[in-house]
């Protein structure tokens, strides 16, 4: 018989969100007429912007002509989209990023997982606790960890607690770590990093020869223009950081699929012979072999995000979801909950009532208010005692959900 990748058997039984869906389905099976409001998974609810739809329709018409037909595209993405991204998201902010350092993909979740293809399993790795589960699970699948302990921690990973006591901002590791996962605005806590905090991380990485994998999927939700929007707002980051971005939450592309990674050509690693190798070269080789690129039609839709009309519509989308977050924050705060996040991120991190675990609180809201959140313990041990609520829903659903919950307290 064939052998399997036994690393998969180290994983917890279920990925967090399917486990939530199963619990909700079981409840609905017994209460089929229940009106469930889902504020759990971070999926958007507003339609694609008109600018994107128009561009994609035009691209479809192009594809119907001999002159405008496009087959396989460049694995790195079309140059016109990469140039547009480089200018609007980085160069206009003073970041030294070229279009050649941008790789278009079908999702930042895929990119941060696939990045492990080109990194040795001998690297030491640090993640925050709580953390977006993909960072841990992808390392487990790739054989970069040992077994999981009885306390829920994987051997070989360094966990950096983020709690209310440290404002959900991790302290620098006391030892040398090779690869560090950072996410700002943070999922799940909604915390935001200041420039000085990111400078500390970049200086640490430069000192130790570390690599920062920086997830900036929620960058567009930052409300303060003085806060850093990119790790590349920090001097020296070109030598030590890779950034992941996504159009999923910014422009409603969760079902359309388009994102990008920024890999500066300055970043190098060491091969088994002790020679320096550019990470950019390895990623280009990986993408050329394993990825056929994002479709021409979708990339034209992504390009339209940066048009004048597209930017206007994106701002309206962001404002809509952030108003939802404000409603969640203020309404729950009124009835005595300790609330975090929700100011620069579409997630609100809620402290559970005394005596309830994360899953207890989840079940209580599901059964009594018919509202679905995400148990904080699903993001790590330090997430126990919290629940994440998402602002990605209609205004009427958010207001109804808050009315149901506040009436209980």
C-alpha positions as a printed Julia matrix, in Angstrom:
409×3 Matrix{Float64}:
   0.0    0.0     0.0
   1.05   3.61   -0.52
   2.42   5.67    2.35
   0.65   8.84    3.44
   1.91  12.15    4.79
   1.51  11.26    8.46
   1.94  14.9     9.46
  -1.73  15.38    8.66
  -2.58  13.02   11.48
  -0.95  15.41   13.94
  -3.63  18.0    13.15
  -6.51  18.64   15.47
  -9.57  16.67   14.37
 -11.26  19.52   12.48
 -10.3   22.87   11.05
 -12.03  25.55   13.15
 -14.67  26.82   10.75
 -16.01  23.46    9.52
 -16.3   22.49   13.2
 -18.41  25.6    13.81
 -20.58  24.88   10.78
 -21.2   21.33   11.98
 -22.34  22.56   15.4
 -24.64  25.1    13.78
 -26.09  22.46   11.43
 -26.79  20.14   14.34
 -28.66  22.93   16.12
 -30.65  23.93   13.05
 -31.63  20.3    12.47
 -33.46  20.39   15.8
 -34.76  23.96   15.29
 -35.36  24.2    11.52
 -37.31  27.47   11.64
 -34.56  29.31   13.53
 -33.3   32.53   11.94
 -29.54  32.22   12.34
 -27.35  35.32   12.02
 -23.75  34.44   11.21
 -21.07  36.75   12.59
 -18.48  34.0    12.7
 -16.44  33.34    9.57
 -15.02  36.44    7.93
 -16.86  36.21    4.62
 -18.1   39.4     3.0
 -21.74  39.97    2.12
 -21.79  43.05   -0.14
 -21.67  42.59   -3.95
 -18.58  43.1    -6.08
 -17.98  46.8    -6.83
 -19.49  47.99  -10.09
 -16.08  49.08  -11.36
 -14.79  45.52  -10.97
 -17.87  43.98  -12.55
 -17.64  46.3   -15.57
 -13.96  45.53  -16.05
 -14.57  41.79  -15.82
 -17.46  41.96  -18.29
 -15.26  43.88  -20.72
 -12.53  41.28  -20.24
 -14.97  38.48  -21.01
 -15.96  40.24  -24.24
 -12.26  40.62  -25.09
 -11.78  36.9   -24.58
 -14.47  36.31  -27.19
 -12.38  37.86  -29.93
  -9.33  36.55  -31.75
  -7.38  39.73  -31.0
  -8.34  39.9   -27.33
  -8.15  36.24  -26.37
  -5.74  35.35  -23.56
  -4.58  31.83  -22.79
  -2.06  31.01  -20.08
  -0.93  34.21  -18.44
   2.37  34.97  -16.72
   2.68  32.99  -13.48
   3.72  36.14  -11.63
   0.67  38.04  -12.87
   0.16  40.54  -15.68
   2.6   43.45  -15.55
  -0.17  46.07  -15.76
  -1.74  44.81  -12.52
   1.58  44.47  -10.72
   2.59  47.99  -11.77
  -0.74  49.39  -10.58
  -0.4   47.66   -7.2
   3.23  48.71   -6.77
   2.39  52.37   -7.36
  -0.86  52.72   -5.41
  -0.13  50.46   -2.42
   3.58  51.05   -1.94
   5.41  53.64   -4.03
   2.81  56.34   -3.36
   3.44  55.76    0.38
   7.2   56.0    -0.03
   7.83  52.25    0.06
  10.65  51.01   -2.15
   8.78  48.14   -3.82
   8.94  47.44   -7.55
   6.32  45.7    -9.68
   8.79  42.87  -10.27
   8.62  42.06   -6.54
   4.85  41.48   -6.62
   3.33  38.07   -7.3
  -0.39  37.82   -8.11
  -2.11  34.79   -6.6
  -5.51  33.31   -5.8
  -5.34  34.05   -2.07
  -3.09  35.13    0.79
  -4.12  31.99    2.69
  -2.61  29.94   -0.12
   0.52  32.08   -0.3
   1.4   31.99    3.38
   0.93  28.21    3.33
   2.74  27.58    0.04
   5.69  29.71    1.18
   6.76  26.71    3.26
   7.62  24.9     0.01
  10.79  26.96   -0.27
  11.75  27.12    3.42
  13.61  24.4     5.29
  11.9   22.43    8.04
  15.01  23.13   10.12
  13.92  26.72   10.73
  12.61  27.7    14.15
   9.14  29.24   13.95
   7.16  31.66   16.12
   3.44  32.41   16.02
   1.25  34.51   18.25
  -1.3   32.93   20.56
  -4.14  33.33   19.62
  -3.41  33.11   15.91
  -5.02  32.53   12.52
  -5.04  28.69   12.43
  -3.61  28.41    8.91
  -0.14  29.5    10.06
   0.09  26.57   12.46
  -1.77  23.94   10.46
   0.27  24.52    7.3
   3.49  24.05    9.28
   2.15  20.86   10.8
   1.21  19.54    7.34
   4.68  20.38    6.03
   6.4   18.48    8.85
   7.82  21.59   10.51
   6.5   20.68   13.98
   6.47  17.81   16.4
   3.38  16.3    18.0
   0.72  18.29   19.8
   0.96  18.36   23.6
  -1.85  17.68   26.05
  -2.08  21.47   26.48
  -2.7   21.98   22.76
   0.74  23.27   21.75
   2.83  21.78   18.96
   6.41  20.84   19.7
   8.86  22.9    17.71
   6.77  26.07   17.62
   7.36  29.1    19.82
   4.09  30.68   20.96
   4.01  34.41   21.71
   1.0   35.22   23.93
  -1.11  38.23   23.0
  -3.55  39.16   25.74
  -5.34  42.15   27.21
  -2.35  42.57   29.53
  -0.04  43.38   26.59
  -2.75  45.04   24.46
  -2.68  41.98   22.18
   0.79  42.91   20.93
   3.44  40.2    21.2
   6.76  40.83   22.88
   9.96  40.02   21.03
  11.22  36.44   21.54
  13.99  36.09   24.09
  15.8   33.65   21.82
  16.68  33.63   18.12
  13.72  32.65   15.91
  14.14  32.1    12.18
  10.59  32.62   10.89
   8.03  34.88   12.56
   4.37  35.18   11.59
   2.81  38.59   12.22
  -0.69  39.73   11.28
  -1.81  43.38   11.45
  -4.55  44.45   11.67
  -4.71  41.28   13.7
  -6.97  38.35   13.08
  -8.6   37.41   15.44
  -8.12  40.17   18.05
  -8.42  43.26   15.83
  -5.27  44.76   17.37
  -3.14  47.19   15.38
   0.63  47.72   15.37
   2.29  51.1    15.72
   5.32  52.06   13.68
   7.58  51.75   16.71
   6.35  48.22   17.36
   7.02  47.11   13.79
  10.44  48.79   13.96
  11.25  46.55   16.94
  10.36  43.46   14.92
  12.34  44.56   11.87
  15.38  45.35   14.0
  15.07  41.96   15.69
  14.85  40.2    12.31
  17.85  42.1    10.92
  19.9   41.31   14.03
  19.14  37.58   13.97
  18.84  36.97   10.23
  15.14  36.16   10.66
  12.3   36.27    8.15
   9.0   38.01    8.98
   5.93  36.64    7.2
   3.63  39.63    7.44
  -0.09  39.11    6.82
  -1.66  42.44    5.88
  -4.94  41.08    4.51
  -6.92  43.66    6.52
  -4.71  46.66    5.79
  -7.51  48.58    4.06
  -9.49  48.7     7.32
  -6.89  50.85    9.12
  -8.61  54.14    9.89
  -5.61  56.2    11.06
  -3.39  57.37    8.16
  -0.45  57.74   10.55
  -0.42  54.04   11.39
   1.74  51.77    9.2
  -0.18  50.04    6.43
   2.68  47.8     5.39
   5.75  46.22    6.93
   7.6   48.05    4.15
   6.74  51.36    5.81
   9.63  50.36    8.07
  13.25  50.94    7.06
  15.14  47.69    6.65
  12.07  45.52    6.03
  13.21  44.84    2.46
  15.99  42.68    3.88
  13.82  40.6     6.22
  10.09  40.57    5.37
   7.55  39.13    2.96
   4.06  40.65    2.9
   0.75  39.02    2.0
  -2.19  41.09    0.75
  -5.7   40.15   -0.38
  -8.61  41.66   -2.28
 -11.04  39.29   -0.55
 -12.17  41.56    2.27
 -11.21  44.84    0.61
 -13.26  44.39   -2.56
 -15.46  41.38   -1.9
 -13.23  38.92   -3.79
 -13.76  35.96   -1.45
 -15.55  34.12   -4.24
 -13.59  35.7    -7.08
 -10.09  34.94   -5.74
  -7.25  37.38   -6.21
  -4.44  38.42   -3.89
  -0.73  39.14   -4.03
   2.53  38.67   -2.16
   5.45  41.07   -2.0
   8.87  39.41   -2.03
  11.77  41.87   -2.11
  14.81  40.77   -4.07
  17.0   41.73   -1.1
  15.93  38.73    1.0
  18.3   35.78    1.01
  18.5   32.4     2.69
  21.21  29.79    3.08
  21.22  26.48    1.2
  22.67  23.18    2.47
  26.08  24.15    1.12
  26.1   27.41    3.08
  25.63  29.6     0.01
  23.23  32.55   -0.12
  20.16  32.13   -2.31
  17.55  34.76   -3.17
  14.11  33.93   -1.82
  12.64  35.72   -4.86
  14.32  33.22   -7.19
  12.98  30.23   -5.25
   9.43  31.6    -5.15
   9.48  32.35   -8.87
  10.63  28.79   -9.52
   7.93  27.43   -7.21
   5.15  29.48   -8.83
   6.3   28.67  -12.35
   6.12  24.96  -11.53
   3.01  24.71   -9.34
   0.8   27.66  -10.3
  -0.79  28.66  -13.61
  -1.73  32.12  -12.46
  -4.97  34.0   -11.84
  -7.3   34.36  -14.81
  -7.04  37.39  -17.09
 -10.68  38.27  -16.35
 -10.18  38.33  -12.57
  -6.96  40.33  -12.84
  -8.77  42.98  -14.9
 -11.36  43.12  -12.13
  -8.6   43.58   -9.55
  -7.0   46.33  -11.62
 -10.31  48.23  -11.57
 -10.12  48.44   -7.78
  -7.48  51.12   -8.24
  -9.52  53.23  -10.67
 -11.12  56.43   -9.38
 -14.55  54.79   -9.32
 -13.14  51.62   -7.83
 -11.44  53.51   -5.01
 -14.66  55.36   -4.26
 -16.62  52.1    -4.05
 -13.95  50.38   -1.95
 -14.02  53.23    0.55
 -17.79  52.85    0.8
 -17.44  49.1     1.41
 -14.8   49.59    4.1
 -16.88  52.29    5.8
 -19.94  50.05    5.75
 -18.2   47.13    7.44
 -16.39  49.36    9.92
 -19.71  50.97   10.89
 -20.96  47.45   11.57
 -17.91  46.87   13.77
 -18.62  50.08   15.66
 -22.23  49.02   16.25
 -21.09  45.66   17.63
 -18.46  47.3    19.82
 -20.7   49.98   21.3
 -23.78  47.84   21.82
 -21.91  45.1    23.66
 -19.92  47.62   25.66
 -23.2   49.2    26.85
 -24.26  45.98   28.56
 -20.95  45.45   30.32
 -18.81  43.34   27.99
 -15.07  44.0    27.75
 -14.49  44.67   24.07
 -11.31  44.86   21.97
 -10.57  45.45   18.3
 -13.2   46.8    15.91
 -11.47  50.16   15.4
  -8.96  49.3    12.68
 -10.23  45.83   11.8
 -13.57  44.22   10.9
 -13.33  41.92   13.94
 -14.48  42.52   17.5
 -12.84  40.45   20.24
 -15.29  39.92   23.1
 -14.39  38.79   26.62
 -16.75  36.02   27.71
 -19.02  36.32   30.72
 -17.4   35.0    33.9
 -17.58  31.23   34.21
 -18.09  30.49   30.53
 -15.51  28.94   28.2
 -15.28  30.1    24.6
 -17.4   27.18   23.41
 -19.87  27.7    26.28
 -20.38  31.29   25.18
 -20.61  30.21   21.54
 -23.34  27.68   22.39
 -25.17  30.18   24.59
 -25.37  32.78   21.82
 -26.28  30.17   19.23
 -29.12  28.66   21.24
 -30.46  31.73   23.01
 -29.8   34.55   20.52
 -29.37  32.46   17.35
 -26.15  34.33   16.63
 -22.98  32.59   15.48
 -19.56  33.83   16.56
 -16.14  32.17   16.55
 -14.84  30.7    19.82
 -11.56  32.33   20.8
 -10.09  29.01   21.91
 -10.21  27.91   18.26
  -7.4   30.39   17.61
  -5.18  29.05   20.4
  -4.99  28.47   24.12
  -4.6   32.18   24.89
  -7.85  32.78   23.01
  -9.8   30.85   25.64
 -12.32  33.1    27.33
 -12.99  35.17   24.21
 -15.3   35.16   21.19
 -14.65  36.79   17.82
 -17.52  38.57   16.09
 -17.25  39.57   12.44
 -18.58  42.81   10.96
 -19.11  41.13    7.59
 -22.89  41.05    7.34
 -25.82  43.28    6.42
 -26.67  46.27    8.62
 -30.06  44.85    9.55
 -28.51  41.52   10.57
 -25.85  43.2    12.69
 -28.41  45.41   14.43
 -30.77  42.48   14.95
 -27.97  40.34   16.35
 -26.96  43.07   18.79
 -30.58  43.53   19.89
 -30.86  39.82   20.58
 -27.62  39.65   22.54
 -28.07  42.85   24.55
 -31.61  41.87   25.52
 -30.11  38.78   27.19
 -27.81  40.87   29.36
